[in-house]
Amino acid sequence: MDMRRLVGLNFARLRKEKGFTQERFAETSGFTQQYVSDLERGRRNPTVVTLFHLASALGVTPADLLAEADQTETD
């Protein structure tokens, strides 16, 4: 799977698990709603620094954004 797509899927799942809408996450994190939307659609290629800031805002580790999805999640 493309890494941009993987990060986007993980980010969207974690954001929703934490109860954030895209808009609310943008307000609290300093990222724009457009960036969040593009990230979730695999249209952004975040740097390692950006991954750190995204993860911190979600209360997860950067590795959580890079984790391979379980087969059951992708089927």
Backbone torsions as a table, in degrees:
resi	resn	phi	psi	omega
1	MET	NA	142.9	176.7
2	ASP	-61.0	134.1	-177.2
3	MET	-61.9	-36.1	178.4
4	ARG	-63.2	-40.9	178.9
5	ARG	-67.2	-42.6	179.1
6	LEU	-60.4	-48.3	178.8
7	VAL	-61.0	-43.1	-179.9
8	GLY	-61.4	-44.2	178.8
9	LEU	-65.0	-44.7	178.4
10	ASN	-63.1	-44.1	-180.0
11	PHE	-60.9	-47.3	-178.9
12	ALA	-60.6	-44.1	179.9
13	ARG	-62.2	-47.7	-179.0
14	LEU	-66.6	-38.9	178.8
15	ARG	-60.1	-46.1	-179.8
16	LYS	-66.5	-40.2	178.1
17	GLU	-60.8	-33.0	-179.8
18	LYS	-84.2	-2.7	176.0
19	GLY	82.9	18.4	179.3
20	PHE	-93.0	137.2	162.2
21	THR	-83.1	167.5	175.5
22	GLN	-59.2	-42.6	-177.6
23	GLU	-64.7	-44.6	-179.0
24	ARG	-66.6	-40.4	177.3
25	PHE	-61.2	-44.0	179.6
26	ALA	-60.0	-43.5	-179.9
27	GLU	-61.9	-40.4	-174.8
28	THR	-87.1	-21.5	-173.7
29	SER	-100.2	-22.6	-175.8
30	GLY	93.8	-7.5	173.3
31	PHE	-82.4	154.1	177.6
32	THR	-81.6	156.9	177.2
33	GLN	-63.1	-35.0	178.4
34	GLN	-64.4	-40.5	177.7
35	TYR	-62.2	-45.8	-179.3
36	VAL	-60.0	-45.6	179.0
37	SER	-61.0	-47.7	179.1
38	ASP	-62.9	-39.2	178.7
39	LEU	-60.6	-47.2	-177.7
40	GLU	-66.6	-24.9	178.5
41	ARG	-92.1	4.8	177.7
42	GLY	76.2	21.0	-178.8
43	ARG	-97.0	-1.5	177.9
44	ARG	-115.8	150.2	177.7
45	ASN	-120.5	82.4	-173.4
46	PRO	-66.7	144.1	175.3
47	THR	-75.0	169.8	177.5
48	VAL	-64.1	-33.2	177.7
49	VAL	-66.3	-43.0	177.8
50	THR	-63.7	-41.8	176.3
51	LEU	-58.0	-41.5	178.1
52	PHE	-60.9	-45.4	-178.4
53	HIS	-69.3	-39.8	176.4
54	LEU	-61.9	-47.6	-180.0
55	ALA	-62.2	-43.3	179.6
56	SER	-60.2	-43.0	179.9
57	ALA	-64.8	-28.7	178.2
58	LEU	-88.5	-14.1	-177.0
59	GLY	77.0	31.5	178.4
60	VAL	-126.6	177.8	176.8
61	THR	-92.3	155.4	175.1
62	PRO	-57.1	-32.9	178.6
63	ALA	-61.6	-30.0	177.8
64	ASP	-63.1	-30.0	179.0
65	LEU	-77.4	-17.8	-177.9
66	LEU	-104.5	-4.3	-174.6
67	ALA	-64.9	138.8	175.2
68	GLU	-66.7	139.6	179.0
69	ALA	-73.5	147.7	173.0
70	ASP	-65.1	150.5	177.5
71	GLN	-57.6	-36.0	-178.1
72	THR	-67.0	-27.9	179.0
73	GLU	-75.0	-28.3	-175.4
74	THR	-96.0	-10.8	-179.4
75	ASP	-82.7	NA	NA
